Each structure stands twice: as structure tokens, then as C-alpha cells.
Amino acid sequence: NSIYSLIGGVRVISQTLSYEVSVIVIPLFLVFFFRVLAELNRRPIDFVEGESELVSGFNVEYFSGLFAIVFIAEYGIIIFFRYLMVIIFTGLALS
């Protein structure tokens, strides 16, 4: 019946909810991170080409101009997904 017990109860509920959100977000981040790795064909899920190889898979067939465009596009997609992960998981778009 005291106002302090009500404030304490609200505080406990808000702390519980804030901890549950972080417990859910960490596995979601890991799933999203490995999904992005699979989408970008990066290590350890690089089935199409091995980045550690001297010859870079299908890119060998392109001449220098198209080869540069393919590599720039690949790294552009990496930067896009990096910013997407920052926006989704840190909430910087809200500020």
C-alpha cells in the first residue's frame, strides 16, 4: 500500500525487461552476423571461392577493368551490411 513498494515493483519489472531484451538481442546478432557472412561468401562460409587462394575463384576470368568493378562492388556490399548491423543493433538511427 506504500508508494515506495510500487516504485520498487516498477523498478524490478523494468530491470527484468531490460535484461531480457539484451539476452534476446545477442543471439539475434550472432544469427544475423553469420547470415551476412553466408550472403557475402566470406570466410568461413566461402564455398564459391577461397579467399586464401592465390587465384580468386571466378574473378580470374575478368580483365582488369571488370575485375576492379567486381571487387569494389563486393566491398561496397560489405560496407552496406556493416552499416546495417550498426543501425539495427546499436540503434544509432534513432538518435
Secondary structure, DSSP 8 states (H G I E B T S, - for coil): --HHHHHHHHHHHHHHHHHHHHHHHHHHHHHHHHHHHHHHT-TTS--S--TTSSS-GGGGGS-HHHHHHHHHHHHHHHHHHHHHHHHHHH-GGG-
